[in-house]
């Protein structure tokens, strides 16, 4: 990892000089702060779009437009934390969830690594970081639905556990209906920490409104909670109904994790203020082409000296 970071930092610094004359592993320190933003571009069929160039993007830190010092669409290894709901509300849904998880794991590269955190009444790290995805699948096969749902607590544990990952790129994939009814942490706390973590967040929602009414208030609000969390992290939320939808959604997540642009810049006005800075990325749509859709990390926390 040190070799990868050093090489990347050298590229960024060289590009930065050309322009001039984490809490996250996506932030480096030299004389200035180097900020890296992952971005996904999709077409109308939700297919990743490749081949875009640096000059098709514009980047703003708060209201100030910044020069893009580093640009790449190279595929790099990713550390994926699987957050798997085994609470009572998942009764009857676990079989489809296992199939969806298998679709994500089957696309793994040899340098990818995975961990598994399950949650019901409380979250539990079941499998530590491993490059053997079959270990994740084997443990999920033993899971049985029980208890209440501590989604936000599980997310907090996962964000902390990501700090032990070896790859610089990190992601969380949640398999859940989102109906939290047993967490100590609040949504506000989770939103803050997700924003600052620098990890992409994807969610596959198994809510089935027709088969299992009535629904609790937590279950009803669950999909909106998952969508808000994914939006803050620059990831994507999928609501799937049945085996085919689960598999398609899982395949889309796998493709997106490995079809991204990495955009780096040196903030011109940040200083060491310790504040959270909102980042806005714009895509100049290719002339005459169908509309494209852009997803990206929404900000970072500056260091505080």
N, C-alpha and C positions, 0 to 999 in steps of 0.2 A: 504494500500500500504506500509506503514512504516513497518508493521509486516512482509510482504513478503520480503521486501528488507533486513531487519535485519536477517531473517532466512537464506536467500541466502548468505549474506555476511559472516555469521558465517560458513557456509559450505565451502565457498571459502577459508577463512582464515585457517580453519583446514586442508584442502587439501594442501594449500600452505606451511604450516609448515612441512607436511610430505615430500614434495619435497625438502625442505631445510635441514633437519636432522633428459554535452552533451550540452559539449553542449548536452549531451544525458543522459538519465536515465540508459543507459547500462554501465555507467562508475561510479565507487564509489571511494571515497577517504579514505584511512587509512594512514599508513606510506608509502604505495605505491599506484599506480593506478591499480585498478582491471578492466580489460577490458573483456567484454562479447561479443561473436560473435555468431549470429544466423546462422545456416547452414541448407540447404535443400539438400537431396540426392534423386535423381530420377533414375528409371531404364529406359530402352529404350521405354517403353510404357508410360512414364511420370507419373509413379506411385511412390509415396513416399516410400522410403526404410527405414524400421524400424529395430531395433535390432543390429545396429552397435555398436562397443565398442570404448572406449577411445584410445586404442593402434592402432586403424586403421586410426587415424588422426595424421597429423603433422602440426604444426603451426609456421609461421615465422612472426616476427615483423621487417619490412625492411628485412635485410639479416640474422638476428639472429634467430635461432630456439629457441622457448620458450617451457617450460614445461607446459602441460595442467593441471591446478590445479582444475578445476571443469568441469564436464561433465554430461549432462542430456538430455533425450529426453521426459521429462514430458510435458504434454499439460498445458499451462497456459493461462489465459484470455488475449485477445488482443483488443487494441483500433484501430479501422479502420476508417480512414477518406476517405469518398467517394468523389472523384473529378469528377463531372459530366458535360460534355460539352453540352451546349444548344445553341451553336452558329449556324449561318445560314447554315454552311456546314453540319450540322447534320440533316437537313431536310430530312425526309423519313427514318431515321435510329433510331429515338428515341424509336420506339416500340420495336425493338430488344434489344436495350440497356436496357430498363426497364426490359425485361425478364431476361437478363443476371444479372442485379443487384439483381433481386428477388432470383436468384439461390444462389448468395453470401450471401444474408441476411438470407435465410432459414436455412443455416447451422450454424447460430449463437448459441453460448452457452449462458447460462443465465448471465454470468459475462462479456461477451463481451460488448463493447460499440461502438457506431457509431456516426459519424457526417457527414453532407452533405454540400459540397461547390459546387455551380454551377458557371459556367463561360461562358460569351459571350464577350461583349465589356469590361466587368470588372467582377472580381470574387465577389461572395457574399456568406457569411455563412448563409445558409438557415435553417439548423437544428443543434443546439448545441449538445454536447455529451449526448447521450441517450442510455439506455439499451433496448429500445423498437424499434426494427428494422422496424416495420410497419410505424413509423413516417417518416422514410427516404423514404420508398416506396410511401407513400401517397403524399408527396411533389413532388416527381419526376413525378407523374402522371399529375401534373398541369403544367409541364414545356413545353414551346413551343420554337421551334428553331428560333433564330433571331440574327442579328448583326455579329460582327467579333469574333476572337478567342484570348483570353488572357491566354493561358495555363501556361506560365512560371510565370506570376503574380499570378495566382491561386495557383500554386505550392508553391510559397514563402509564401503566406498567410496560406496555409495548414501546412507547416513546423512549422510556429510560433504557429498555433492553436494546434498542437500536444502537445505542452508544457503544455497545460491545461488538457490533458488526464490523467485518473487515473490509467490505467494499465501500467505496466513496459514495456510490449511488444507493439510496435506500427507499424502500416502499413498504406500505402496509396494505394488505388485502383483507377486508372484513367479510365474513360469511355470516349474515344475521338478518333478522327481521327488524332490528333497530329499536325494539321496545324496551328501553331501559327502565327498570323499576327497583333497582337494588344498589345503586352506586353512591359512594360518599362524595366523589368529585362532581362538580356541576358542569353544565354545558359551557358556561362562560369560561371556566378554567380550562376545559378541554379545547375550546376554540383557540384560546391564547397559545396553549402549548403546541397544538397542531400547526398553527401559523409559523411558529418560531423554530420548529424542528427541522425543516428543510427536507422532509420525507414526503413522497407522493402517497396519497391515500385513495384507495379504490374500495368500493363496497358493492356486494351482490346481495340484494334484498330478496328474501324468500316469502314475503308477505302474500298470503292468498286470501283475499277478502271474501270469496264466495264459499269456500269449503268449510271454514272454521269460525263462523260468527257465534256469539257476540265477541267484540274486541274491547280490551281495556283501553283507557285513555293513552297509556304508554305505547301500546301497540299501534294505535291510530296515528300517533305523532312520530312513531319510529322512522318511517321513510323520510319525512322531512328532516329529521335529525341527521340521518346518514347523508342526505344530499347536501346539507349545510356544511358538514364536516369535510366532505370531499371537495366542495367548492373552495373552501378556505385553503386547502392543501394543493390545489391545482390538479386534482385527480378527477375521477369520474364515478358517478353513481349509476348502477344498473338495477332495474326492477325486473325480475325474471319470473316467468310462470311456466313451470314444467321443465322436463329434461332438455328439450331442444333449446329453449331460451337460456337455461343455465349454461349449457355448453357453448353457445354462441357468445354470451357475455364473457365467459372465462377466456375464450380464444381472443376476444377483442382486448381484454386487459393484457394478456401475454404479448400481443403484437405492439400495443402502445408502450409497454415497459421497455421494449427493445427498438423503438422507432421514434426517438426523441432528438430534439436539438438542445445543445448545451450552449448557453449564451453568458459570457462573462464581461464585467465592467468594473471600473474603479470609480466609486462614488465621488463626485466633485465637491459636495457640500456636507457630507455626513459628519466628519469629525468623530470623536469618541464620545458621543452623547448618550449612549446606552438606550436609545429609543428604538421602538419598532418602526421601520420604514416601509411604507407601502410601495410596491413596485407595480408598474403598469406596462404591459407589452402590447404593441400593436403590430399587425401584419398588413402590409400593403398587398392587397389582393392582386394576383396576376391578371393582366388585362384580358378580358374576354373569357376568363375561366369561371367555372361554377364557384359558388361561395364556399369558402373554407372556414373552419372553426378552430379557434385557438384556446388551449388550456395551459396554464402556467402557474408556478409558485407566486403567491401574491405579496411576498415581502420577506424581510429579514430583520434581526435585531443587531444594531450596531454595538461594537464593544464599548465598554465604559471604563475609561482610565482615570 
